[in-house]
């Protein structure tokens, strides 16, 4: 896979934290930023898949009624 270059601004506090983490883990900024972007993209991809699945279930009529949801919530409150 090819690589591209991007540029963005990062506040100095975050940049200092990034550099400290890079030093502590013996990695460079690029490695850490690539790992962070990969984790962010995976989390966003998972969330979008879950939303689409939920919409598909709703469109198929697979819904939980209000009364059942209230009963479930009441059970959760009792467990505390």
N, CA, C and O of each residue as an XYZ file, in Angstrom:
320
protein
N       0.852     -1.174      0.000
C       0.000      0.000      0.000
C       0.899      1.239      0.000
O       1.864      1.324      0.759
N       0.563      2.187     -0.860
C       1.331      3.411     -0.939
C       1.108      4.300      0.273
O       0.172      4.101      1.047
N       1.962      5.254      0.417
C       1.850      6.178      1.540
C       1.724      7.597      1.006
O       2.257      7.931     -0.052
N       1.016      8.411      1.752
C       0.865      9.816      1.417
C       1.275     10.655      2.604
O       1.448     10.145      3.711
N       1.425     11.921      2.373
C       1.818     12.840      3.432
C       0.677     13.798      3.700
O       0.075     14.340      2.773
N       0.383     14.005      4.982
C      -0.592     15.006      5.376
C       0.067     15.914      6.412
O       1.099     15.584      6.996
N      -0.551     17.040      6.614
C      -0.050     17.988      7.602
C      -1.242     18.538      8.362
O      -2.266     18.871      7.766
N      -1.110     18.632      9.677
C      -2.166     19.245     10.462
C      -1.555     19.877     11.705
O      -0.429     19.564     12.092
N      -2.305     20.754     12.309
C      -1.819     21.446     13.503
C      -2.231     20.672     14.741
O      -3.331     20.124     14.815
N      -1.332     20.638     15.708
C      -1.576     19.967     16.967
C      -1.119     20.911     18.066
O      -0.020     21.461     17.999
N      -1.959     21.101     19.080
C      -1.555     22.045     20.119
C      -0.299     21.541     20.830
O      -0.027     20.341     20.869
N       0.450     22.472     21.383
C       1.768     22.150     21.926
C       1.707     21.158     23.085
O       2.637     20.372     23.266
N       0.641     21.178     23.865
C       0.518     20.230     24.970
C       0.411     18.794     24.444
O       1.080     17.888     24.942
N      -0.437     18.602     23.432
C      -0.580     17.267     22.842
C       0.705     16.832     22.149
O       1.083     15.661     22.201
N       1.369     17.775     21.505
C       2.625     17.460     20.834
C       3.669     17.009     21.858
O       4.424     16.070     21.608
N       3.707     17.679     23.005
C       4.628     17.276     24.069
C       4.308     15.886     24.594
O       5.209     15.086     24.845
N       3.010     15.599     24.761
C       2.607     14.265     25.208
C       2.961     13.201     24.169
O       3.394     12.103     24.517
N       2.773     13.536     22.905
C       3.122     12.612     21.830
C       4.612     12.315     21.850
O       5.019     11.159     21.733
N       5.425     13.351     21.998
C       6.872     13.160     22.041
C       7.292     12.350     23.263
O       8.187     11.510     23.173
N       6.653     12.597     24.400
C       6.981     11.837     25.611
C       6.632     10.358     25.421
O       7.395      9.483     25.829
N       5.492     10.083     24.809
C       5.097      8.705     24.547
C       6.047      8.049     23.551
O       6.418      6.886     23.706
N       6.432      8.798     22.540
C       7.378      8.269     21.550
C       8.696      7.900     22.227
O       9.259      6.840     21.955
N       9.181      8.759     23.093
C      10.426      8.458     23.819
C      10.258      7.238     24.714
O      11.125      6.364     24.748
N       9.142      7.179     25.438
C       8.917      6.087     26.390
C       8.771      4.732     25.698
O       9.134      3.701     26.262
N       8.242      4.739     24.487
C       8.001      3.479     23.771
C       9.047      3.196     22.698
O       8.968      2.196     21.984
N      10.020      4.083     22.595
C      11.077      3.953     21.590
C      10.486      3.861     20.179
O      10.926      3.058     19.356
N       9.497      4.687     19.925
C       8.858      4.791     18.609
C       8.945      6.241     18.149
O       9.254      7.135     18.937
N       8.672      6.464     16.869
C       8.656      7.845     16.399
C       7.222      8.355     16.286
O       6.261      7.593     16.388
N       7.110      9.650     16.074
C       5.776     10.277     15.965
C       4.938      9.615     14.884
O       3.757      9.335     15.090
N       5.543      9.367     13.744
C       4.804      8.802     12.616
C       4.178      7.470     12.978
O       3.017      7.222     12.653
N       4.930      6.613     13.647
C       4.398      5.321     14.053
C       3.190      5.511     14.970
O       2.139      4.907     14.756
N       3.348      6.357     15.992
C       2.258      6.564     16.947
C       1.035      7.185     16.284
O      -0.094      6.795     16.580
N       1.244      8.131     15.404
C       0.115      8.759     14.710
C      -0.587      7.765     13.795
O      -1.815      7.776     13.705
N       0.162      6.912     13.120
C      -0.450      5.875     12.280
C      -1.282      4.915     13.125
O      -2.384      4.537     12.729
N      -0.759      4.518     14.290
C      -1.506      3.633     15.184
C      -2.779      4.322     15.679
O      -3.839      3.698     15.739
N      -2.679      5.593     16.031
C      -3.844      6.334     16.524
C      -4.912      6.467     15.440
O      -6.097      6.281     15.713
N      -4.505      6.784     14.230
C      -5.464      6.922     13.129
C      -6.109      5.576     12.822
O      -7.314      5.510     12.580
N      -5.325      4.506     12.829
C      -5.882      3.173     12.567
C      -6.918      2.807     13.624
O      -7.983      2.285     13.292
N      -6.616      3.076     14.893
C      -7.564      2.761     15.968
C      -8.827      3.601     15.837
O      -9.931      3.095     16.039
N      -8.678      4.873     15.502
C      -9.831      5.755     15.329
C     -10.712      5.270     14.178
O     -11.933      5.188     14.315
N     -10.093      4.954     13.056
C     -10.864      4.502     11.899
C     -11.594      3.192     12.185
O     -12.739      3.018     11.768
N     -10.945      2.278     12.889
C     -11.588      1.010     13.234
C     -12.789      1.242     14.147
O     -13.839      0.626     13.962
N     -12.638      2.124     15.128
C     -13.755      2.421     16.033
C     -14.920      3.055     15.278
O     -16.077      2.715     15.526
N     -14.628      3.961     14.372
C     -15.682      4.611     13.599
C     -16.353      3.627     12.649
O     -17.570      3.661     12.469
N     -15.559      2.751     12.043
C     -16.104      1.736     11.135
C     -17.048      0.806     11.902
O     -18.138      0.496     11.420
N     -16.633      0.355     13.102
C     -17.463     -0.515     13.931
C     -18.771      0.189     14.292
O     -19.846     -0.402     14.195
N     -18.675      1.449     14.706
C     -19.875      2.180     15.102
C     -20.847      2.318     13.928
O     -22.051      2.120     14.093
N     -20.337      2.652     12.760
C     -21.211      2.785     11.587
C     -21.860      1.449     11.223
O     -23.031      1.408     10.847
N     -21.104      0.361     11.334
C     -21.681     -0.962     11.053
C     -22.808     -1.279     12.030
O     -23.842     -1.817     11.632
N     -22.616     -0.950     13.301
C     -23.646     -1.205     14.302
C     -24.894     -0.352     14.052
O     -26.019     -0.827     14.213
N     -24.692      0.886     13.665
C     -25.830      1.757     13.354
C     -26.606      1.208     12.160
O     -27.834      1.134     12.195
N     -25.885      0.823     11.096
C     -26.544      0.265      9.911
C     -27.297     -1.015     10.251
O     -28.406     -1.234      9.765
N     -26.691     -1.869     11.094
C     -27.359     -3.110     11.495
C     -28.628     -2.801     12.292
O     -29.656     -3.453     12.108
N     -28.551     -1.812     13.170
C     -29.725     -1.426     13.955
C     -30.836     -0.881     13.075
O     -32.009     -1.189     13.287
N     -30.477     -0.084     12.105
C     -31.476      0.459     11.181
C     -32.112     -0.671     10.371
O     -33.324     -0.679     10.154
N     -31.295     -1.620      9.929
C     -31.826     -2.755      9.167
C     -32.798     -3.570     10.021
O     -33.843     -4.000      9.533
N     -32.455     -3.783     11.292
C     -33.368     -4.512     12.176
C     -34.670     -3.743     12.372
O     -35.754     -4.327     12.361
N     -34.556     -2.443     12.551
C     -35.766     -1.629     12.720
C     -36.623     -1.674     11.454
O     -37.845     -1.809     11.526
N     -35.972     -1.559     10.300
C     -36.712     -1.620      9.038
C     -37.401     -2.976      8.860
O     -38.449     -3.062      8.221
N     -36.811     -4.036      9.427
C     -37.393     -5.373      9.326
C     -38.445     -5.613     10.404
O     -39.020     -6.698     10.487
N     -38.695     -4.599     11.227
C     -39.717     -4.715     12.256
C     -39.248     -5.399     13.531
O     -40.067     -5.739     14.385
N     -37.950     -5.604     13.673
C     -37.401     -6.257     14.870
C     -37.153     -5.191     15.937
O     -36.018     -4.772     16.164
N     -38.216     -4.770     16.575
C     -38.152     -3.709     17.573
C     -38.558     -4.244     18.940
O     -39.258     -5.251     19.042
N     -38.113     -3.562     19.985
C     -38.519     -3.897     21.342
C     -39.532     -2.843     21.766
O     -39.284     -1.644     21.637
N     -40.662     -3.291     22.266
C     -41.717     -2.373     22.659
C     -41.360     -1.551     23.893
O     -40.505     -1.933     24.692
N     -42.029     -0.428     24.025
C     -41.779      0.493     25.129
C     -41.982     -0.176     26.482
O     -41.180      0.028     27.394
N     -43.014     -0.952     26.625
C     -43.301     -1.619     27.899
C     -42.165     -2.558     28.284
O     -41.751     -2.594     29.442
N     -41.663     -3.312     27.323
C     -40.567     -4.234     27.602
C     -39.296     -3.475     27.983
O     -38.579     -3.894     28.892
N     -39.013     -2.378     27.309
C     -37.829     -1.573     27.630
C     -37.939     -1.020     29.051
O     -36.964     -1.040     29.803
N     -39.114     -0.533     29.417
C     -39.310     -0.014     30.786
C     -39.084     -1.118     31.817
O     -38.479     -0.869     32.860
N     -39.554     -2.320     31.544
C     -39.366     -3.438     32.471
C     -37.884     -3.798     32.589
O     -37.394     -4.070     33.685
N     -37.181     -3.799     31.472
C     -35.754     -4.082     31.499
C     -35.010     -3.025     32.307
O     -34.142     -3.358     33.113
N     -35.344     -1.762     32.098
C     -34.684     -0.676     32.829
C     -34.965     -0.772     34.321
O     -34.086     -0.495     35.138
N     -36.167     -1.158     34.677
C     -36.515     -1.312     36.093
C     -35.668     -2.405     36.732
O     -35.234     -2.260     37.875
N     -35.428     -3.494     36.012
C     -34.577     -4.573     36.540
C     -33.144     -4.094     36.720
O     -32.488     -4.455     37.697
N     -32.656     -3.288     35.789
C     -31.286     -2.775     35.894
C     -31.148     -1.883     37.127
O     -30.137     -1.937     37.827
N     -32.163     -1.067     37.387
C     -32.111     -0.167     38.551
C     -32.088     -0.962     39.862
O     -31.410     -0.566     40.810
N     -32.813     -2.065     39.922
C     -32.868     -2.879     41.136
C     -31.535     -3.552     41.428
O     -31.242     -3.841     42.588
N     -30.735     -3.803     40.431
C     -29.457     -4.506     40.600
C     -28.401     -3.627     41.270
O     -27.426     -4.151     41.808
N     -28.567     -2.351     41.252
C     -27.540     -1.447     41.796
C     -27.455     -1.485     43.271
O     -26.637     -0.778     43.860
